[in-house]
Amino acid sequence: MPSIRPGIAGPIVRDDLEPLAVTFRVGSRISGLGNTTLWKYGKEGRIRLIRLRGTRRTLIDYRSLKQLLSPEQAGSPQPRRRGRPRKLPASEARAR
């Protein structure tokens, strides 16, 4: 029997709506990355984390996760590595 108010009887599933935020479990399933990697990216600022006031729950902003996984992201420069720079071969060192 169809429900008069479908939102009450169960979730309304619409393919044209994007979620505002996803849990770490869903984010992991979407991206193929592990929870630890997602937390690391959140701490580095590569994805936006949303902390819900009054709860201990943290969610991932869906748009930032989508942007991280987009092909344009792969072309951006990598962050600088820490530590001592690598030595250049002698031929390149003389050119500088």
C-alpha positions in Angstrom: 0.0 0.0 0.0 1.5 3.3 -1.0 2.1 5.8 1.8 0.4 9.2 1.7 3.5 10.8 3.2 6.5 8.9 1.7 9.0 10.8 3.8 7.5 9.4 7.0 7.3 5.7 5.8 10.8 5.6 4.6 13.6 7.6 3.0 12.9 9.5 -0.2 15.6 8.6 -2.7 16.2 11.1 -5.4 19.1 10.7 -7.8 19.2 14.4 -8.7 20.1 15.6 -5.2 23.7 15.6 -3.8 24.2 15.1 -0.1 25.6 18.1 1.9 27.8 15.9 4.0 28.7 12.2 4.3 29.9 10.0 7.1 33.4 8.6 7.1 32.0 5.2 6.2 30.2 6.5 3.1 33.2 8.7 2.2 35.4 5.7 2.3 33.1 3.7 0.2 32.8 6.5 -2.4 36.5 7.3 -2.6 38.1 4.0 -2.0 40.3 5.7 0.7 40.6 4.5 4.3 39.3 6.3 7.3 42.8 7.2 8.4 43.6 8.8 5.0 40.4 10.7 5.1 41.2 12.1 8.6 44.7 13.0 7.4 43.3 14.9 4.4 40.8 16.6 6.7 43.6 17.7 9.1 45.7 18.9 6.1 42.7 20.9 4.8 42.4 19.0 1.5 38.8 18.1 2.4 36.5 20.0 4.7 35.4 18.4 7.9 32.1 19.4 9.5 31.8 19.0 13.3 28.2 18.8 14.5 27.5 21.0 17.5 26.4 19.1 20.6 27.5 15.7 19.3 30.7 13.8 18.9 30.1 13.3 15.2 32.3 14.6 12.4 31.2 14.5 8.8 32.9 15.1 5.5 31.7 17.9 3.2 30.6 16.2 0.0 31.6 18.9 -2.3 35.2 18.9 -1.0 35.4 15.1 -1.3 34.1 15.4 -4.9 36.7 18.1 -5.7 39.5 15.9 -4.2 38.5 13.0 -6.5 38.0 15.1 -9.6 40.6 14.8 -12.4 41.6 18.5 -12.2 43.0 17.8 -8.7 45.6 15.4 -10.0 47.3 18.2 -12.0 47.8 20.5 -9.0 51.3 20.8 -7.5 52.1 18.5 -4.6 52.9 20.1 -1.2 56.5 20.6 -0.4 58.3 17.8 1.3 59.8 18.2 4.7 63.5 17.7 5.3 66.6 18.2 3.4 66.3 18.6 -0.4 67.7 15.9 -2.6 71.2 16.3 -4.0 71.4 17.2 -7.7 73.7 15.3 -10.1 77.0 17.1 -10.7 76.0 18.1 -14.3 72.8 19.9 -13.0 74.6 21.5 -10.0 77.2 23.2 -12.3 74.4 24.7 -14.5 73.0 26.6 -11.6 
